[in-house]
Amino acid sequence: MNKYKHIFFDLDRTLWDFDENSKETLQDIYKKYNLHARGVHSFEIFHSTYKTINKSLWADYRLGTITKDFLSVQRYHKTLQYFIIEDLELATKISSDYINISPTKTRLFPYTHELLSYLNSKYTMHIITNGFNEVQFKKVKNAGLEKYFTTIITSEDAGAKKPDKKSFYYALENTGAEIENSIMIGDDLKTDIIGAKNTGIDQIFVNYKKTNKDITPTYEVFSLKDIENIL
């Protein structure tokens, strides 16, 4: 008999295709502000530079060494500075545009709706995400995912970010789930899998990129469809 009653899903890069949706958003912004005329001659270089800077700042944010507001603006400010554009006002406008535009993008990973529809009749499902409140709820609604989930838990509400055990304990407490009857599904070994593992929650690692791993999750799959073989 299946022991699970509650499923916790990560959102970005597990269900919602963050990389492609983010790229589309940045393309919109690149065109809106005519960054080519400002000396950013290639969107590809602009995008690559932003991703490197954003990844570094998000690592700092997860550690708690920088604030959300600093991250939100400085990832664009530092990107512009790379292209010798010193314009904090523009960076602030881009930050606002990104937050408004990105959740309107609706690209999901293959088999997202099919899997969630299948699971929805069998389990109580929740989202646990490190993303910002003003963005994540809109993503879920615009992508048509709202009907599947009972609870959306953000790191801002929890007061802690994955992989901090506090975020998982908060999720358990606020959903009525228990460690023994819960399972976490996510694409990120460091935040989703290790965080859940350290809390005692079983995990399904969605290894889209077939990356090597130095820990052993409870289960490993390479596509969302594969999860049907487990649950």
N, C-alpha and C positions, 0 to 999 in steps of 0.2 A: 504493500500500500504506500502511495506517495505521501511523504511526511510534510510536504510543503503546503502552506496555505497563503503565504504572502510573498509576492515577487517585487523586488526593488530593482528598477531599471535606471541606469545612467541615461542621460538624454543625448548630449553632444558626442558625436562620433560613434555612438552605439545605435541610435534610432535616427536622429536628425543629422543629416550629412553636413556637419559643421564646415569642413574644408571647402566644399563646393559652394555652399550657401554664403560663406564668408567671402570667397573669391568673387562671386557675382556682386555682392554688396560693394566690395572695394572697387570693382570695375565701374559701377554706377557712380561712385564718389570720384574716381579718377577722371571720369568724363565731365561730371558736374562742375568741378573746379578747374578743369582744363589744365591739369598738372603737367601735361606734355609741354605746354607753353611756358611753364614755370621752371623748366629744365629737367623734369622727370621724363626722359625720352622714351621709356619703355614701361608699360604696365607690368610686365613680367618681373623686371628688376625691382620695381616699386613693391609688388606683392611679396617677392622673396625677402626683401629687406624688412618689410613689416612683420612677416611671419617670424623671422629670427628675433627681432626686438620684442614682439609680443610674447613669444615663448619664454624668453628670459624674464620679462616682467611678471608673467603669470606665475613663474616659479617663485619669485619673491613674494607675490601676493599670497600664494598658498602657505608660505612660511610665516606670513604675518608681518613682514618687514616693510611693506608698503601698503597704502590704503587703496580702496576701490577707486576713489576719485583720482588719485595719482595715476593709477594704472590706466584708467579710462582715457585720459588726455595724453599722458606722456608716451604711450605707444605710438601715437600719431606725431607728436611733437618731435620725438627722437627720430622717427622715420623721415620726416621732413628735413630735419637737421642733417641727416646723412646726405641729402641732396642739396645741401647748402641753402636751405630755405629756413630762415629764422622767423617763424610766424606762429606764435602761440595762439592768437585769435583764430587762425585757420585750423589749427590742430583741435581747438575746442569745438569748432563748427563740425569738423569731420567726426569727432567723437559723438556728438549729438546725432548726426546723420546716421552713423553706423548703428547706434542703439535703436533708432527709429526704423531703419530699412531692413536690417538683418532678420528680424523676426517675421518679416513678411515673406521671406524666402521659404519654400516648402519642400525642398528636395530631401527625400528620406532614403535610407538604405533599402535595397531590394528585399521584399517580403515583410516589410514592417507591418503594414496593415493586416496582412494575412496571419502573421504570427500573433499579433495582439488580439485579433478577433478570436483566434483559436484558444488563447490562454484566458481570455476574459470570462469565459463561461466556467472556468475551472478554479481560478485563483482571484484573490484580491490584489490589485496591482497598484504600485506607487512609483513615483519618480524621485530620485535623490540626486541633486545636481549642485555643482559648485558655481554655476552661472548666476548672473544677476537677476534679481526679482523682476525688474521692469522689462527684461528681455525673455526670460524662460517661459513665463506664463503665456506670453503672446505667441511664442514659437509653437507651444503645444496646441493652442487653440487654432492658429492659422493652418497648421499642418493636419488638422483633423484628428488629433490624438487625444483630445480632452475626454472623449466618451469612454476611453479604456481605463482611465486612472482615477482612483479614489482620492489620492493625496499627491501633491507636488511639494517636495521638501527642498528648499534651497539652503545653501550654506549661510546665507544672511539670516534666515529664520532660525537656523540651528545654532548660530553663533560659533560655528566651527566648520572647517572645510575638510572634505575627504582628502587624505586618508585618516584624519583625526577620528579616534573612536567616539568622541563626543557627538559627531555628526550622525553616526550610526545609532548610538543610544537614543539620541533625540528622535530619530526616525522611528525606532521601535516604540518608544513611549507615545508618540503622537499618532500612531496607526493601530495600536493595540496588538502589534505583532510581537512574536517572541523569537529569540535567537534560534531555537530548535526548529521552528516551522517557517523560517524565512530563507530566501536565497537572493543573492545580488547578481545582476547581469550587467557587465560593462566591458569596455574595450581597453581600459587603461590599467595596466598591472599595478602601477604605483598608487593610484588613488582608489580605484574601484576594488580591485582584487585583494591587494595587501590590506587595505582598510577594512574590508569585510572579514578577511581571514583573521586579522588581529582581534576583531570583535567576537569571533566565534561563529560568524555567519557563513554558510556555504556560498560558493561562488561559481558562476559560469563566465569564463573568459572568452569574449568574442574576439578572436584573433584574426581580424580581417587581413592583416598584412603578413600573417604567418611569421611573426617575429620570434626570435629565440627568447626563452624566458629562463630566469634563474630561480623561480619558485614554481610550485606545483599547485595549480588551482584545483578545486573540487572537480570541475569539468572544464573542458576546452572545446570550442566549436570554431568553425571557420566561416560560417554564414548564419544568418538568423534562422533560416529554415531548419538547420541542424538542431536547434533547441527543441523542436518538436519530438526529437528522439529521446530527450531527457525528461521533459515535462509532459 
